[in-house]
Amino acid sequence: MGIISDLENFRELVLNGKKAAFSKTILIPEKEAREILERIIQDFPVEFEEASEIVKKRADLIKQAEIEAESIKLNADERAKIIKEATEKAQEIINQANFEASRIIEEAKTESKNMVCQTNDFVRKILEQTKTSIIKSQAILEESIEGTKNANL
């Protein structure tokens, strides 16, 4: 039956007991009361042990859940740390790449300007040489024309 059921039966026995005259005492059937009390005494250790076992299992489950939760938390913290470090490293690499790209672009611009200046200087020099050659050729031609005119006279 169980202790609870036996206790309820015992309560009913007491509530239904006959009151003794001029007293607060009640009369209950002794044999029935003893049987109920004996069952309670017999069942109590078993049910108490079962209840203790349930409480122990519950405590073990809670402890295991706490350990698992802590493990999950530590794992999540470690992963978050790794992700944070990887993100910082990636940002550092991006910043370094941007800096290097800017440096290369500036270097290319400077080199390009230098090449344009050198090309302009070279072209100017060639034009000056060409102009000088043309002037010399023109002078030679004019002398030849003068010489031919003088020879014909």
PyMOL commands that set and color helices and strands:
alter all, ss='L'
color gray80, all
select helices_A, chain A and resi 3-15+30-152
alter helices_A, ss='H'
color red, helices_A
select strands_A, chain A and resi 18-19+26-27
alter strands_A, ss='S'
color yellow, strands_A
deselect
rebuild
show_as cartoon
